[in-house]
Amino acid sequence: MDRPLSYLVIAGVTIIGIVASAVAAGAASGSVSITKSRGKICMTSNGLPDHATGRFPNPGNPHRIAAQFIEVCVPENPVKTSRATQLRGSTGFALNGVIIRPGTADYYDPSSRRGFSRNPASGWKLDGKGAGAMLGLDQNNAHVDHRGLYHYHAMPTGLLKGNTSTLVGFAADGFEIHYVGSKAKSGFTLKPGNRSGGPGGRHDGTYLQDWQFTGGTGTLDQCNGGRLDGRFVYFVTDSYPYFPHCAWGEISRDFARP
């Protein structure tokens, strides 16, 4: 028997069924259900947030928000392994039913009118937050893909404003994702000096290759993981990588696709 997660407080979200039809965000409200069943935590939603969004389309993003049919499950009792697995595409979900997708598929491309494309030849990949203006991110560090899927690339400002706990969502391997502000410090730092080749200029965070993992005492691991009240969890951080880009547990099959 499915049972709601009693410790999840999802402010401003109506717990109803899934809206599968593609309707404009302005004409629909967020709908999400999160349950525990048979060793899994399952989330179904229409992908629309419980907070205001920016305007889409916009100069950096040509797509319109549309309701989706989203149904994903992650392990209820994840086990941390000794080896991290890199994540692609969607890496978790927020409590309001919005998908977390911190990475991009775009690269520096001087031959493109916009200065970037899906061509990986340059080797310089755009960071969602660092290139936020180029990609049309809104005030919640989110934007819309070609399907109309609204998704977070970095700190979900609107969600955090309404949160009454530190819990933000769940990663693809089932470990919780929390936001504790400056108490969680990223282990990544910007590389010094200028880029060698590619777009040139200083390492300013526009591209993933601008960052390096340096670690150090009191910082999170390379997957933005650490301890909270004696438990291993992931964190949302104010600086790169913002959300986990890799996972220490077994990744749910629902997140094995792009």
Number of C-alpha atoms within 10 A of each C-alpha: 6 12 10 13 14 9 8 16 15 22 15 16 19 14 14 12 12 19 21 14 11 16 16 14 20 11 8 15 19 23 24 27 22 24 17 19 16 10 12 18 21 21 22 22 27 28 31 29 27 22 18 13 20 14 16 20 14 15 11 15 19 15 19 20 25 24 27 21 14 18 17 19 25 26 23 18 13 18 14 15 11 7 10 15 15 13 22 17 17 22 27 31 26 23 24 29 27 29 26 26 24 27 24 18 15 19 21 23 21 13 9 11 8 12 13 21 18 13 14 14 12 14 14 20 25 25 26 31 27 19 18 20 15 17 24 24 26 20 16 20 22 27 30 22 14 12 13 22 23 26 27 28 25 28 25 21 15 16 21 16 10 14 17 12 14 14 22 26 24 25 29 28 26 27 26 22 24 21 23 16 12 10 11 22 23 27 22 20 16 17 17 12 11 13 15 10 9 13 15 9 11 15 18 18 20 21 21 23 17 22 19 15 14 14 15 12 7 12 17 20 18 20 22 26 26 18 12 13 6 7 10 17 20 29 32 27 23 17 18 26 28 21 29 28 22 21 25 22 21 18 21 19 12 15 19 13 10 10
